[in-house]
Amino acid sequence: MIRKMLITIVIFCISALSLYATPNNYMYSLKSKTFFEKTVQQLKSSIIGNNLTIYNEHLHFEHALDQKIDIRPITIIEFGNIKDITALIQINQLIGLELPFRIMVWEDRKGDVNVGFIKPTYMATKYGLSKNKIITSMYNKMIEIVIAAAR
């Protein structure tokens, strides 16, 4: 009886801790060495330079300003390779909720500009695809893209 209770408590604690993952567990990000707009432009250039397609750009910052809402700069770029995205969806359609891939540029409270993304390997674990070659390759490519954008 006591052993079952202890096991239950341990499982509960492990589950609770996983809900509060630190950025190092699920996110890759770097502080940019330049200002917000230039970081966004460098990000787009790096994505295109890696033969990837930009599908969408969420201009949260500009939309908020249009509505006279005060918000620090933030932009999300959606991109990918249709062949790779299609291959992943063919394996598990639900990963379509996570695609295309996204990289965000944001200015934090200190005024530092950051660029980063949720690790594809982290999000793919939900769909049984964490060891997939496309996911692994895209993760490595996204690191290169972020490094180039943050220069």
N, C-alpha and C positions, 0 to 999 in steps of 0.2 A: 504494500500500500504506500509506504513512504517512498519507495523507489519510483513508483509510478508518478507520485506527486512531484518528486525532484526532476524526473524526465520531462514532465509537462511544463514545469517552471523554466527549465533550460530551453526547451523548444520555444516557449513564449518569449523569453528574453532574446534569443537569436532572431526570431521573427521581428520583434520590435526594433532591434538594432538595424535590421536591413531596411526598415522604412526611413531611417535617418542617415542614409549614405552620405558620406562627405563628397565634395566635388571631385576629389582624387579618385574615388571609386567609380564614378559614372560620367565625369566630364573632363575634357581636355581643354585648357585655355591658357592663353599667354597675354601678358600686358603688351600693348602696342607701343612702339617707339615714336609714333606720330599721332596726329590729330584724327578725330573721328572720320571725317569725310575722306581723307586720304587712305585711312585703313580700309574703309568700305571699297574704295576704288581699287586698292591693291588686292583685296579679297576677290573681287570680280575678275580682275586680270589673271590672278593665279588660277581660279577655277577654269576660265576659258583656256589658259595656257596648258592646262592638264587635259585638254580635249573633252571637257565635260560641258554639259548644257545648263545654263541658268534658266530655270522654269518660272521662278517667281521671286519677287523682292518685297518683303513686308516692311514698309516704311512706318513703323509704329510711331516713331518720333515726329515725322512730318504730319501724319494723320492727327496726332494729338495736338500739334500746334494749330492745325486747321480748325480744330474744335475749341481752341483757346484753353487747352488742358496743359498744365505744366508737367513735363516728363523729361527725364534725362535722355540723351540720344540713344536709340536702340534700333537696329535694323537686322532682319533675318533674311538670308539668301537661301533659297531652295534650289538644289541642283542635282545633277546625276548623269548617268548614261542609261538611256532607255533600254538597251540590251541587258545590262546588269540588273536594273530595277525589275524588268519583266522576268528574268530568270529567278530572282528572289521570290517574286509573287507567285510564280508557278510552283515553287516548293511549298510555300505557305502563304495563302492569300491575305491572312491577317496582318502580315508585315507591311502591307499596303498602307496601314494606318500610320506608319513611321516614315514612309517614303513620299517624295524624294528626300535625299539627305539635306541637312540644314546646318548652316554655320551662322552664328550670331556675332554682331559687333555691338558693344554697349559701353557707355560711359558710367562708371560707378560713382558712388557718393564723394569719393576723394577727387574726382575729375580725371581719373586714369581711364584710358580707353583699353578695352579688352576684346579679344576675339577668341571664340571657342565653340565647342559643340558637345552634345551628348555622344559618348562613344558608341559607334555602331555595334561593337562587340557586346556592350552592356544591353542595349535595347534588343539585340537579336536573341539574347538568352530567353526572352519571353516566348520566342517562336521556334526555339530549338535550332537556331542557325548561328550560334556564337562561333562555331568552328568552320563556318562556310568560307571558302576561299574568296568569294566576292566581298563579303563583309570584312575579312581581314585585310584584303587589298585596299578597300575603300578607307578603312581606318588609317592605314599607313599614308595613303594619299592625302587624307584630310589633315593629318599632322603636317605634312609638307606644305599644304595650302595655307594653313594657319601661320606657320613660321614665316612664309613669304609675305603674308598680309600684315604681320606684326612688325616688319622691318622698318 
